[in-house]
Amino acid sequence: MIPGGLLYSSNHEWVKVDGKTGRVGITHYAQEALGSVVFIDLPEEGARVAAGENMGVIESVKAASDYYTPVSGTVIAVNGDLPDAPELINEDPYGRGWIAEIELDNPAEQETLLDAEGYKELLAGEKK
């Protein structure tokens, strides 16, 4: 499940860009590899983040894993549902399981990310 209309990082995060704002989450592949998510450390609203920088930790029943921002900017919103319902990341990673919204510093960074086809190719290479 790799929706079009999103951009993907090689670290398995996605971003949906709408003007100067990007909504960020982890991919279906990433949530599946983690297993049942039980906790997420959300970034602070107002925090400045740089592309590729650690934004927090996601804990599952089998592992804890860092997640990264695919774009640079300022965190303008976080998904307030996740602290009480981290399982949304497993249930709907591209919808209700989004993590943060970022006001983009440099929209040109999008050009360094993968489209759906490029992400499929990345996954195919990792599964070999």
C-alpha positions as CSV (number, residue, x, y, z in Angstrom):
1,M,0.0,0.0,0.0
2,I,1.8,3.1,-1.3
3,P,-0.5,5.9,-2.1
4,G,0.2,8.4,-4.9
5,G,0.2,12.1,-4.1
6,L,2.7,11.7,-1.3
7,L,6.4,11.9,-1.2
8,Y,8.6,9.4,0.6
9,S,12.0,9.3,2.4
10,S,14.4,6.4,2.3
11,N,13.8,6.2,6.1
12,H,10.1,5.3,5.4
13,E,8.4,8.5,6.3
14,W,5.9,10.2,4.0
15,V,4.9,13.9,3.5
16,K,1.8,15.3,1.9
17,V,2.6,18.8,0.8
18,D,-0.2,21.4,0.5
19,G,1.2,24.8,-0.4
20,K,3.8,25.7,2.2
21,T,2.7,23.0,4.7
22,G,3.6,19.3,4.9
23,R,1.8,16.7,6.9
24,V,4.2,13.9,8.0
25,G,3.8,10.3,9.0
26,I,5.5,6.9,8.7
27,T,4.7,4.5,5.9
28,H,2.6,1.3,6.0
29,Y,5.9,-0.6,5.5
30,A,7.4,1.1,8.6
31,Q,4.4,0.5,10.8
32,E,4.2,-3.1,9.7
33,A,7.9,-3.6,10.5
34,L,7.4,-2.1,14.0
35,G,4.4,-4.1,14.9
36,S,1.8,-2.9,17.3
37,V,2.6,0.7,18.3
38,V,2.1,1.5,22.0
39,F,3.7,4.9,22.4
40,I,4.9,7.9,20.3
41,D,7.1,10.7,21.4
42,L,5.7,13.7,19.4
43,P,7.7,16.8,18.5
44,E,6.9,20.1,20.2
45,E,4.8,22.6,18.3
46,G,7.0,25.5,17.4
47,A,10.1,23.2,17.2
48,R,12.4,23.8,14.2
49,V,13.4,20.6,12.3
50,A,15.8,19.9,9.5
51,A,15.2,17.3,6.8
52,G,16.6,14.0,7.9
53,E,16.6,15.0,11.6
54,N,15.3,12.8,14.3
55,M,11.8,14.0,15.4
56,G,11.1,11.5,18.1
57,V,10.7,7.8,19.0
58,I,8.0,5.3,18.2
59,E,7.7,2.4,20.6
60,S,6.0,-0.9,19.7
61,V,5.6,-4.2,21.5
62,K,8.8,-5.4,19.9
63,A,11.0,-2.4,19.4
64,A,11.6,1.3,19.8
65,S,12.6,3.2,16.6
66,D,13.5,6.8,15.8
67,Y,11.5,8.6,13.1
68,Y,12.8,11.5,11.0
69,T,11.4,14.5,9.3
70,P,11.6,14.3,5.5
71,V,11.4,18.2,5.2
72,S,12.8,21.2,7.1
73,G,10.7,23.8,8.8
74,T,8.7,24.6,11.9
75,V,6.3,22.1,13.5
76,I,2.9,23.9,13.5
77,A,0.7,21.0,14.6
78,V,0.9,17.5,16.1
79,N,-1.7,14.8,16.0
80,G,-3.2,15.2,19.4
81,D,-5.0,11.8,19.1
82,L,-1.8,9.8,19.1
83,P,-0.9,10.0,22.8
84,D,-4.1,8.2,23.8
85,A,-4.4,6.2,20.6
86,P,-1.0,5.4,19.2
87,E,-2.5,2.4,17.4
88,L,-3.8,4.8,14.8
89,I,-0.3,4.6,13.3
90,N,-1.0,0.9,12.6
91,E,-4.6,1.3,11.6
92,D,-4.4,4.3,9.3
93,P,-0.7,5.4,8.7
94,Y,-1.6,7.7,5.8
95,G,-4.8,9.2,7.4
96,R,-5.7,9.4,11.0
97,G,-2.2,8.2,12.0
98,W,-0.3,11.3,10.8
99,I,2.3,12.6,13.2
100,A,3.0,16.3,12.6
101,E,2.4,19.2,10.3
102,I,5.4,21.3,9.3
103,E,5.5,24.8,7.7
104,L,8.1,24.3,5.0
105,D,11.4,26.3,5.0
106,N,12.4,25.1,1.6
107,P,9.8,23.7,-0.7
108,A,12.6,22.7,-3.1
109,E,13.6,19.9,-0.7
110,Q,10.6,17.9,-2.1
111,E,12.8,17.2,-5.1
112,T,15.1,15.0,-3.0
113,L,12.2,12.8,-2.0
114,L,10.7,9.8,-3.8
115,D,7.4,9.6,-5.5
116,A,5.2,6.5,-5.0
117,E,7.0,4.6,-7.9
118,G,10.4,5.5,-6.6
119,Y,9.4,4.3,-3.1
120,K,8.1,1.0,-4.5
121,E,11.5,0.5,-6.2
122,L,13.3,1.3,-2.9
123,L,11.2,-1.3,-1.1
124,A,11.8,-3.9,-3.8
125,G,15.6,-3.4,-3.4
126,E,15.3,-3.7,0.4
127,K,13.4,-7.0,0.2
128,K,16.1,-8.7,-2.0
